[in-house]
Amino acid sequence: MHQKFIALAACAFVAAAAHADINGNPLTITATTATGLTATYNLTPSQGTWSNGGQDWTFTSGSSWSHNFWASGQFLGTISSLQVTLYGDPQVNVNFSAFAGAVPTTFSFSSGVVNFAPIVGGTAAASAAITVADVDGNGASMSPLAPGGSMYQANFNGLVPAGVNYASFFNGGLATGVGASDSASLGPTFIPFAVTDISAAFSFELSANDLASGTSTFSIVPAPAGMMAMGLGLLAIARRRR
């Protein structure tokens, strides 16, 4: 019985190093105005670069890259300075700049799901930062619209807003006459049960003609091999004593 337990534990930790897959587009961005107009931009796998034997995917926009959102002939907003990295380790990084059109605009940045072999006994960590800047001289605001009243969410075992919520940041929003910023972090946190996927999302309303930016990192780290070996050794000792 003890030998069987040791074998199962070893398999669980070995599986943590297996290949990861991206479910859906690496990033989906939606812009919605206060008047009800909506436009969506999908960042597809073919737009990025694969590395590490196909386990890691990265998109980094050039300095001149931007995407304008239009609906019914009206300009909704612009995104630029976009950087998205989905690592098979696993890790999800999303960085962006967003500019609102003539009316307040809701921006949603939703990563795809990074799937991987179950990680048991790993540690989770998340961090994010946001900035809002007044462009038209009448003040600026950035209001939370993600589930739970936050601007940023990091979940595992399900695509945000589904699954288990690990981190929810920036519940209070930002308001300024010139510019303001905020940052938050959580972890590392031990996760005793199996984690099979992670995802992350930003969602906020930006005041008209103003600029916002965000950066974020969410990761699950498998237990170190040394700790696993030590744990197996202790189990073997306990078995011999019995």
C-alpha positions as CSV (number, residue, x, y, z in Angstrom):
1,M,0.0,0.0,0.0
2,H,2.8,2.4,0.9
3,Q,4.7,1.5,-2.3
4,K,1.6,2.3,-4.3
5,F,1.1,5.7,-2.6
6,I,4.8,6.6,-3.3
7,A,4.4,5.6,-7.0
8,L,1.3,7.7,-7.4
9,A,2.9,10.7,-5.7
10,A,5.9,10.4,-7.9
11,C,3.7,10.2,-11.1
12,A,1.8,13.3,-10.0
13,F,5.0,15.4,-9.7
14,V,6.5,14.0,-12.9
15,A,3.3,14.9,-14.8
16,A,3.8,18.6,-13.7
17,A,6.7,18.9,-16.2
18,A,4.6,17.6,-19.2
19,H,3.6,19.6,-22.3
20,A,1.1,22.4,-22.0
21,D,-1.6,23.5,-24.5
22,I,-3.5,26.7,-25.1
23,N,-7.2,26.4,-25.3
24,G,-8.8,29.1,-27.4
25,N,-7.1,32.3,-28.7
26,P,-4.2,33.5,-26.5
27,L,-6.0,36.8,-25.9
28,T,-9.5,38.2,-26.6
29,I,-10.1,41.9,-26.3
30,T,-13.5,43.5,-26.3
31,A,-14.3,47.2,-26.3
32,T,-17.9,48.3,-25.3
33,T,-19.1,51.9,-25.1
34,A,-21.5,53.3,-22.6
35,T,-23.9,53.7,-25.6
36,G,-23.9,49.9,-26.2
37,L,-21.5,49.6,-29.2
38,T,-19.2,46.6,-29.1
39,A,-16.1,45.4,-31.1
40,T,-13.8,42.5,-30.5
41,Y,-10.2,41.7,-31.4
42,N,-8.8,38.2,-31.2
43,L,-5.1,37.7,-30.9
44,T,-4.6,34.4,-32.6
45,P,-1.8,31.8,-32.1
46,S,-0.4,32.5,-35.6
47,Q,0.4,36.1,-34.6
48,G,2.8,35.1,-31.9
49,T,6.0,33.0,-31.7
50,W,6.4,29.5,-30.2
51,S,9.5,28.5,-28.3
52,N,10.8,25.9,-25.8
53,G,9.7,23.0,-28.0
54,G,6.3,24.5,-28.6
55,Q,5.4,24.9,-24.9
56,D,5.7,28.7,-24.7
57,W,3.9,31.3,-26.8
58,T,4.7,35.0,-27.0
59,F,3.3,38.1,-28.8
60,T,5.0,41.5,-28.5
61,S,3.7,44.4,-30.5
62,G,6.1,46.8,-32.1
63,S,6.3,50.4,-31.1
64,S,4.1,51.4,-34.1
65,W,1.5,48.6,-33.6
66,S,-2.0,49.5,-32.5
67,H,-5.5,48.2,-33.1
68,N,-8.6,50.5,-33.4
69,F,-12.0,49.4,-32.4
70,W,-14.9,50.5,-34.6
71,A,-18.6,49.7,-34.5
72,S,-21.4,51.2,-36.6
73,G,-19.0,53.7,-38.1
74,Q,-18.0,55.0,-34.6
75,F,-14.5,54.9,-33.0
76,L,-14.6,53.1,-29.7
77,G,-11.0,53.1,-28.6
78,T,-7.4,51.8,-29.3
79,I,-5.1,49.3,-27.8
80,S,-1.3,49.4,-28.1
81,S,1.9,48.2,-26.3
82,L,0.4,44.7,-26.2
83,Q,2.5,41.9,-24.8
84,V,1.2,38.5,-24.0
85,T,3.1,35.4,-22.9
86,L,1.7,32.0,-22.1
87,Y,4.3,29.7,-20.7
88,G,3.9,25.9,-20.3
89,D,5.5,26.1,-16.8
90,P,2.7,27.4,-16.5
91,Q,2.4,31.2,-16.5
92,V,0.2,33.8,-18.0
93,N,1.5,37.4,-18.6
94,V,-0.7,40.2,-20.1
95,N,0.5,43.7,-20.6
96,F,-1.3,46.5,-22.5
97,S,-2.2,50.1,-23.1
98,A,-5.8,51.2,-23.9
99,F,-7.3,54.5,-25.1
100,A,-11.0,55.3,-24.8
101,G,-13.0,57.1,-27.5
102,A,-15.4,60.0,-27.1
103,V,-17.5,58.2,-24.5
104,P,-16.6,55.9,-21.5
105,T,-15.4,52.6,-22.8
106,T,-15.3,49.2,-21.2
107,F,-12.2,47.1,-22.1
108,S,-11.9,43.4,-21.4
109,F,-8.6,41.5,-21.9
110,S,-9.2,37.7,-21.4
111,S,-6.4,35.2,-21.8
112,G,-6.9,31.8,-23.3
113,V,-6.7,28.8,-20.9
114,V,-3.3,27.2,-20.5
115,N,-3.8,23.5,-20.0
116,F,-1.2,21.2,-18.5
117,A,-0.8,17.9,-16.8
118,P,-2.0,18.0,-13.2
119,I,0.3,19.8,-10.7
120,V,-0.3,18.6,-7.1
121,G,1.2,20.5,-4.2
122,G,2.4,23.4,-6.3
123,T,2.5,27.1,-5.4
124,A,0.5,29.9,-7.0
125,A,1.5,33.6,-7.3
126,A,0.0,36.6,-9.0
127,S,0.9,40.3,-9.4
128,A,-0.5,43.2,-11.4
129,A,-0.2,46.9,-11.8
130,I,-2.5,49.5,-13.5
131,T,-2.1,53.2,-14.5
132,V,-4.7,55.7,-15.6
133,A,-3.8,59.1,-17.2
134,D,-5.9,62.1,-18.0
135,V,-5.5,63.1,-21.7
136,D,-8.3,65.6,-22.3
137,G,-7.8,67.7,-19.1
138,N,-11.0,66.9,-17.3
139,G,-9.8,64.1,-15.0
140,A,-9.6,60.4,-15.6
141,S,-11.1,57.3,-14.0
142,M,-10.7,53.5,-14.3
143,S,-13.5,51.5,-12.7
144,P,-13.6,47.8,-11.9
145,L,-16.0,45.6,-13.9
146,A,-14.5,42.1,-13.5
147,P,-16.5,39.5,-11.6
148,G,-16.5,40.2,-7.9
149,G,-16.0,43.9,-8.4
150,S,-12.3,43.8,-9.4
151,M,-10.3,44.9,-12.4
152,Y,-8.0,41.9,-12.6
153,Q,-8.7,38.2,-11.9
154,A,-6.4,35.1,-11.9
155,N,-8.2,31.7,-11.9
156,F,-7.2,28.1,-12.1
157,N,-9.2,25.0,-13.1
158,G,-11.5,27.1,-15.4
159,L,-11.6,30.1,-17.7
160,V,-12.2,33.4,-15.9
161,P,-14.9,33.9,-14.5
162,A,-15.3,30.1,-14.1
163,G,-13.1,27.9,-12.1
164,V,-11.4,28.7,-8.8
165,N,-10.5,32.3,-8.2
166,Y,-7.0,32.8,-6.9
167,A,-6.5,36.6,-7.1
168,S,-8.8,39.6,-7.5
169,F,-7.1,42.9,-7.6
170,F,-8.1,46.6,-7.8
171,N,-11.6,46.6,-6.4
172,G,-11.6,50.3,-5.6
173,G,-10.8,51.6,-9.1
174,L,-8.7,54.7,-9.8
175,A,-9.7,58.4,-10.3
176,T,-7.3,61.3,-10.8
177,G,-7.0,64.8,-12.1
178,V,-3.7,64.0,-13.8
179,G,-2.6,60.4,-13.4
180,A,-2.6,57.5,-10.9
181,S,-1.3,54.0,-10.5
182,D,-1.8,51.0,-8.2
183,S,-0.2,47.6,-7.8
184,A,-1.0,44.3,-6.0
185,S,0.4,40.9,-5.4
186,L,-0.5,37.6,-3.8
187,G,1.6,34.5,-3.0
188,P,3.4,32.3,-3.2
189,T,0.5,30.2,-1.9
190,F,0.6,26.4,-1.5
191,I,-2.1,24.6,-3.5
192,P,-2.7,21.2,-1.9
193,F,-5.0,19.8,-4.7
194,A,-4.5,19.2,-8.4
195,V,-4.3,22.3,-10.7
196,T,-4.8,21.5,-14.5
197,D,-5.1,25.0,-16.1
198,I,-4.8,28.7,-15.5
199,S,-6.2,31.9,-17.0
200,A,-6.3,35.6,-16.3
201,A,-8.4,38.7,-17.3
202,F,-8.6,42.5,-16.9
203,S,-12.0,44.2,-17.1
204,F,-12.6,47.9,-16.5
205,E,-14.4,51.0,-17.7
206,L,-12.1,53.9,-18.8
207,S,-13.3,57.5,-18.9
208,A,-13.7,59.1,-22.3
209,N,-10.5,60.2,-24.2
210,D,-8.2,58.9,-21.5
211,L,-5.4,56.4,-21.3
212,A,-5.0,53.2,-19.2
213,S,-2.3,50.5,-19.0
214,G,-1.8,47.3,-17.2
215,T,0.7,44.6,-16.5
216,S,0.2,41.2,-14.9
217,T,1.8,37.8,-14.1
218,F,0.1,34.6,-12.9
219,S,1.9,31.4,-12.3
220,I,1.8,27.9,-10.8
221,V,5.1,26.5,-9.8
222,P,5.5,22.7,-9.2
223,A,7.0,21.5,-6.0
224,P,10.9,21.3,-6.3
225,A,12.3,18.0,-7.2
226,G,14.4,18.0,-4.1
227,M,11.4,18.4,-1.9
228,M,9.6,15.6,-3.7
229,A,12.6,13.3,-3.3
230,M,12.8,14.2,0.4
231,G,9.1,13.5,0.8
232,L,9.4,10.1,-0.8
233,G,12.4,9.3,1.4
234,L,10.4,10.2,4.5
235,L,7.5,8.0,3.3
236,A,10.0,5.1,2.8
237,I,11.4,5.5,6.3
238,A,7.9,5.6,7.8
239,R,7.1,2.4,5.9
240,R,10.2,0.6,7.2
241,R,9.4,1.6,10.8
242,R,6.0,0.1,10.5
